């Protein structure tokens, strides 16, 4: 027998680094700004009537704070922080102005689109390294959800790592990262079937993750910035 698990992947609210067009990877750990808090509140309203059994976040402040708004409507739901869900490290580009560092970042993301998944910013992470930690995190997520009879999991994370997740789990191809758009506090929803009685860790690479919705942002209509 199989068990269906629903996963909502939400991006965190805006920070001052987002507003100032700075590279914001795992080495930048800012709280939400005023708009980000309003976005998080809107996301929480959008999640208020959804069934949620488990809330996961990265270990970065912007994701933790965003998830705390959702948690207010689901106070009995356990919350877990997982470092493997952190944003990619942009290394020496982290915290730098996009106008200055943008060409270097684009050369690396362009290499990923071309299939060179070991390309990286100096001192940063490669797409392959992100892929490996995401596969490990999702193997644990699915295993624990199955063990604890969780059917609906809310995951609050970051823009680039969302692209890694979607390209790896849905497309099974890191080259497709750039096709997934996102805004602060948008969300994707996926469904996956896992074996109900298996003791071994599931292998997310072999499972079919079905998109229910991609880049949902109706809850943000009054707050939306242009699509990126």
Secondary structure, DSSP 8 states (H G I E B T S, - for coil): -EEEEEEEEEE---BHHHHTTB---TT----B-HHHHHHHHHHHHHHTTS--SEEEE-SSHHHHHHHHHHHTT-TTSEEEE-GGGS----GGGTTSBHHHHHHHHHHHHHHHHTT-TT---TTS--HHHHHHHHHHHHHHHHHHHHHTT--EEEEEE-HHHHHHHIIIIIIS-GGGGGG----TT-EEEEEEEEESS--S---GGGS-EEEEEEEE-GGGTTT-----
